[in-house]
């Protein structure tokens, strides 16, 4: 094996290990920025009212909090189940991907999240494809 291949593998492993546990406030700070950008772009989230708090316990609870005037428009957020799966120790650490509930323009949502500082964002190709934000510093 070439030395460059070994170095590349070591770097990838180091990235995985260092990003496996991220301070929960990193998520909160980026989330607040994403909500500001969303509002500027004409979208909406129930979390614009609640900050970084989850909305409802399940996906259906989340969607029940979205007013009818926002149906079919760009909306995103998360509920308590998604938060409890992504965070550990009561939100102290962000360890697993955060799955978002969303509707509207998935590409715009991905752009908003990346502009807010989330580095590892995937999904959103269609409305059945959850948007996933992986932990990163």
C-alpha positions in Angstrom: 0.0 0.0 0.0 1.3 3.4 -0.9 2.1 5.9 1.9 -0.4 8.4 0.5 -3.2 5.8 0.7 -2.3 5.0 4.3 -2.2 8.7 5.2 -5.6 9.2 3.5 -7.1 6.4 5.5 -5.7 7.7 8.8 -7.1 11.2 8.0 -10.6 9.7 7.2 -10.5 7.7 10.4 -9.4 10.7 12.5 -12.3 12.7 10.9 -14.8 10.0 11.9 -13.5 9.8 15.4 -13.4 13.5 16.0 -16.8 14.2 14.5 -18.6 11.3 16.3 -19.4 13.4 19.3 -20.1 17.2 18.7 -21.2 19.7 21.4 -25.0 20.0 21.2 -24.6 23.8 21.1 -22.9 23.6 17.7 -26.1 22.2 16.3 -28.2 24.9 18.1 -26.1 27.8 16.8 -26.2 26.5 13.2 -29.9 25.8 13.5 -30.7 29.3 14.6 -28.7 30.7 11.6 -30.6 28.3 9.3 -33.9 29.6 10.5 -32.9 33.2 9.9 -31.8 32.3 6.3 -35.1 30.3 5.8 -37.1 33.3 6.8 -35.1 35.6 4.5 -35.8 33.2 1.6 -39.6 33.2 2.2 -39.8 29.8 3.9 -41.2 28.9 7.3 -40.6 26.5 10.2 -42.6 26.0 13.4 -39.2 26.5 15.1 -39.3 30.1 14.1 -41.7 30.4 17.0 -39.9 28.0 19.3 -36.2 28.5 18.5 -34.2 25.3 18.7 -36.9 23.4 20.6 -38.4 20.4 18.9 -42.0 20.7 17.6 -44.3 17.8 18.6 -43.2 14.3 19.4 -43.7 12.6 16.0 -43.7 13.6 12.4 -47.5 13.9 12.3 -47.4 16.2 15.4 -44.8 18.4 13.6 -47.1 18.7 10.5 -50.1 19.5 12.7 -48.2 22.6 13.8 -47.7 23.9 10.3 -50.5 26.3 9.3 -52.4 25.5 6.1 -51.1 28.7 4.4 -47.7 27.0 4.3 -48.8 23.8 2.6 -46.7 23.1 -0.5 -44.2 25.8 0.4 -40.7 25.5 1.8 -40.9 24.3 5.4 -38.5 22.3 7.5 -37.9 21.4 11.1 -37.6 18.5 13.5 -39.7 16.8 16.3 -38.8 15.3 19.6 -38.2 11.8 18.3 -35.6 13.0 15.8 -33.9 15.1 18.5 -33.7 12.2 20.9 -32.2 10.0 18.3 -29.6 12.5 17.2 -28.6 13.9 20.6 -27.3 12.2 23.7 -27.1 13.1 27.4 -30.1 15.4 27.2 -28.8 17.3 24.2 -25.3 17.8 25.4 -23.8 15.9 22.5 -24.8 15.6 18.9 -23.8 12.1 17.9 -26.1 10.8 15.2 -27.7 12.3 12.1 -30.7 14.7 12.6 -33.5 13.8 10.3 -35.7 16.7 9.2 -39.3 16.9 8.3 -39.7 19.1 5.2 -41.7 20.1 2.2 -41.3 22.4 -0.8 -37.9 23.0 -2.4 -35.4 20.4 -1.1 -32.5 21.9 -3.0 -33.2 25.3 -1.4 -33.3 23.7 2.0 -30.0 21.9 1.5 -28.4 25.3 0.4 -29.9 27.0 3.4 -28.5 24.4 5.8 -25.0 24.5 4.2 -25.0 28.3 4.2 -25.8 28.1 7.9 -22.7 26.0 8.5 -23.9 22.4 8.4 -21.2 20.6 6.4 -22.7 17.1 6.0 -26.2 17.4 4.6 -27.9 14.8 2.3 -31.3 13.8 1.0 -34.1 16.0 -0.1 -34.3 14.7 -3.6 -38.0 14.1 -3.3 -40.6 14.5 -0.5 -40.2 10.9 0.6 -36.4 11.4 1.0 -35.7 12.8 4.5 -33.1 15.4 4.8 -30.3 14.3 7.0 -27.8 16.5 8.8 -24.8 14.5 10.1 -22.8 15.8 13.1 -19.9 18.0 12.2 -18.0 20.8 13.9 
